[in-house]
Amino acid sequence: MTQQASATHPAPGRRPEVVPDPSVEAARIAAVRRYDILDTPPDGAFDRVAAMAARLFDVPVATVTIVDTDRI
């Protein structure tokens, strides 16, 4: 008998799907909108955060991405 893949037991080689908590996701979206930073010119502060993340994780490049409900 073979085991069927599910969210808790994904198919071999696949990661389980992560579903955010609805209240946490609503708070995150509210913060994105409150900060009103989508569609703004590039900001040096995000460049510094990305550079710090690259150093922290010892990788050549890191990015900062702001995700709304229907756009990045």
C-alpha positions as CSV (number, residue, x, y, z in Angstrom):
1,M,0.0,0.0,0.0
2,T,1.4,3.4,-0.9
3,Q,1.0,6.5,1.2
4,Q,-0.8,9.5,-0.5
5,A,0.9,12.9,-0.3
6,S,-0.8,15.5,1.9
7,A,0.2,18.9,3.5
8,T,1.6,17.1,6.6
9,H,3.3,14.3,4.5
10,P,4.2,15.8,1.2
11,A,5.4,13.7,-1.8
12,P,9.1,12.7,-1.6
13,G,11.4,15.6,-2.5
14,R,8.7,18.3,-1.8
15,R,8.3,20.6,1.1
16,P,5.0,20.9,3.0
17,E,2.9,23.9,2.2
18,V,3.0,26.6,4.8
19,V,-0.4,28.3,5.4
20,P,-0.1,31.5,7.4
21,D,-2.3,32.1,10.5
22,P,-5.2,34.3,9.2
23,S,-5.0,36.8,12.1
24,V,-1.2,37.1,11.7
25,E,-1.6,37.6,7.9
26,A,-4.2,40.3,8.4
27,A,-1.9,42.1,10.8
28,R,1.0,41.8,8.3
29,I,-1.2,43.2,5.4
30,A,-2.4,46.1,7.7
31,A,1.2,47.0,8.5
32,V,2.2,46.9,4.8
33,R,-0.6,49.4,4.1
34,R,0.0,51.5,7.2
35,Y,3.7,52.0,6.2
36,D,2.5,53.1,2.7
37,I,5.8,52.0,1.1
38,L,4.6,50.2,-2.0
39,D,5.2,52.1,-5.2
40,T,7.8,54.4,-3.6
41,P,11.3,55.1,-4.9
42,P,14.1,52.9,-3.8
43,D,15.2,53.5,-0.2
44,G,18.7,53.2,1.1
45,A,17.4,51.8,4.4
46,F,16.3,48.6,2.6
47,D,19.7,48.4,0.8
48,R,21.3,48.4,4.3
49,V,18.9,45.7,5.6
50,A,19.6,43.5,2.5
51,A,23.4,44.0,2.9
52,M,23.2,43.1,6.6
53,A,21.1,40.0,5.8
54,A,23.7,38.9,3.2
55,R,26.5,39.3,5.7
56,L,24.5,37.5,8.4
57,F,23.8,34.5,6.2
58,D,27.2,34.6,4.5
59,V,25.7,34.8,1.0
60,P,26.6,37.2,-1.9
61,V,23.2,38.7,-2.4
62,A,20.0,39.3,-0.3
63,T,16.8,41.2,-1.1
64,V,14.0,42.9,0.8
65,T,10.6,42.2,-0.7
66,I,7.4,43.8,0.5
67,V,4.4,41.5,-0.3
68,D,0.8,42.8,-0.4
69,T,-2.3,40.7,-1.1
70,D,-2.1,41.0,-4.9
71,R,1.4,42.4,-5.7
72,I,5.0,42.4,-4.7
